Amino acid sequence: MKKRTNLFEAVIHGIFLLLGLITVGCVLLITVYLILSGIPAIRQIGLFKFLFGTKWASTAAEPEYGILPFILTSIYGTAGAIVVGVPIGFLTAVYLAKMAPKSVKRFMEQAVSMLAGIPSVVYGLVGMMVLVPGLRNIFHIPDGASLLAAILVLSVMILPSIIKMSITALEAVPKEYEDASLALGATPEETYFRVSVPAARSGIAAAVVLGVGRAIGEAMAVMMVAGNVPNMPGSLFQSVCFLTTAVAKEMSYSSGLQKQALFSIALVLFLFIMLINAALNFFLKGDKNK
Amino acid sequence: MISKRRRLFLWTVRGAMYLATALTAGLTLFLMLYVLAKGIPNITWELLSTKPSYLSDRIGILPDILNTLYIVIYALILVLPLGVGAAIYLTEYASNQKVVAAIEYAAETLSGIPSIIYGLVGMLLFSNNMGTSLLAGALTLVIMNLPTIMRNTQESLKTVPMSYREGAFGLGAGKWRVIRTVVLPNCVDGIVTGCILSVGRILGESAALLFTAGFAHVVNGFWAARNSAGATLTVALYVYAKEQGEFGVAFAIAAILMVLAFLINLSATFVSKRLGRKNQIG
């Protein structure tokens, strides 16, 4: 009897272990699949030509597969979204975490959750119908679908992640720090910006990194507003193509080397994401060790 | 007395904070109201209850609504046992810290991977083997939502008091019996929160479904639909807006999605309030 129960429990234990390891299995599967399907095209095109080639003409008679325009667009676009989105998100977070009346805070938390819950295609649609024509009229350019439009849409889309994570970090600052500063005669604003924010810096840094990850991985909204022409990004008003949109745009009709090259682009994007994840972990760990 | 310089700092900072908060609130309200105002006039019973017809040249989104519903159900049925099981392993069984760290790191990595990459891998793994279908799409979503279910279940498992388990063990129950009768019933709210958040994520997902579940607008029964390609509401929105220029329909779908997102938010807040812990979305 005893033996049978033990066997039964061991089997159950095994099943749960298996379920737990599925997550690890998925990550390995994704990594291996992306590497296996991304490498062949890079080998055929040549790593240097692929990464630093400035021309992408996958459907030309003599196709060229240089993805530097996509890489640069993704970097510029993300940097732009951070420049626009982080100050807004950060200031909102400080206000909500430290100064806002309870009712305002509750309302804004709902609003931010709502902002996070809006599907990316809806952002894309509104961007397409409001932002793109708006930019065209304001700047008198032939087409508003541009790097700038993508940056603006992305900066709104990363707001919720930045606000939520910064609020969590700011609320974790020990109250004693702030009390000490207030007791020394600093105003609340001075206290929050010169004491609380520095104390929460690794959490806020993590929030920014999270925003970078969101921005660089976004595909659909960007595809609807950026114009999707593989130009080298030279000005804010140019029609551009991100790493994500390059993959999404051509996937449905591509084949052969072109399709393989798209997988290589995905592999490059994946490497970016892994770097960002590592940075995120670094900052979050820094917060815990404090 | 506060010096002039300090007062300048004070007012600049305060003004900047008000401005940023007002901007965030304004953007959210504008987005919601704009989409609703543009979308609701286009929602008709005919749109909701028919499929697109080239003969009479009109568009109906019934197939997209059904596909969305099916894919949510398929994905939840598949992801629940996996996510809850993983959470139970982590909180109830795992004794090896390295295994725990590996699983948690994997979950974090999964939640950082962008949906377009899920779409590609889902295409390679599932669609290339079983065809572009709702089931292939759902399987892709299962991997995506695994961390959400796992983490929320884990959070609420942690709140089950140790004394409950000890009491049950003391009465001679085996580990499995303790989990089944004491631990699981006490963490239902965490599982429900995870489900709500996952439904929200699935409703909003498009990039991962584009190449796994496809674009078809066919009305199918629940069971038959698994093998047929089908667009969800978000994918249909994308196709109607970007490729067919049917902005009225696109806004109608956007308004529906907006209302759904709002309801999801409300229920998530409601459930997490009952849990008495912080609302954690995304």
Interface residues (C-beta under 8 A of the other chain):
Chain A: T5 F8 E9 I12 H13 I15 F16 L17 L19 G20 L21 I22 T23 V24 C26 V27 L29 I30 Y33 L34 S37 P87 I88 G89 F90 L91 T92 V94 Y95 L96 M99 A100 V104 F107 M108 E109 Q110 A111 V112 S113 M114 L115 A116 G117 I118 P119 S120 V121 V122 Y123 G124 L125 V126 M128 M129 V130 V156 L159 P160 S161 I163 K164 T187 E189 E190 F193 G213 I216 G217 E218 A219 M220 M223 M224 T244 V247 A248 M251 S252 L262 F263 A266 L269 F270 I273 M274 I276 N277 L280 N281
Chain B: I2 R6 F9 L10 V13 R14 A16 M17 Y18 L19 A20 T21 L23 T24 A25 L27 T28 L29 L31 M32 Y34 V35 K38 P81 L82 G85 A86 I88 Y89 L90 E92 Y93 A94 V99 A102 I103 Y105 A106 A107 E108 T109 L110 G112 I113 P114 S115 I116 I117 G119 L120 V121 M123 L124 L125 I143 L146 P147 M150 G174 K175 W176 G200 L203 G204 E205 S206 A207 L210 F211 T234 V235 L237 Y238 A241 K242 F247 A250 F251 A254 L257 M258 A261 F262 I264 N265 A268 T269 N279 I281 G282
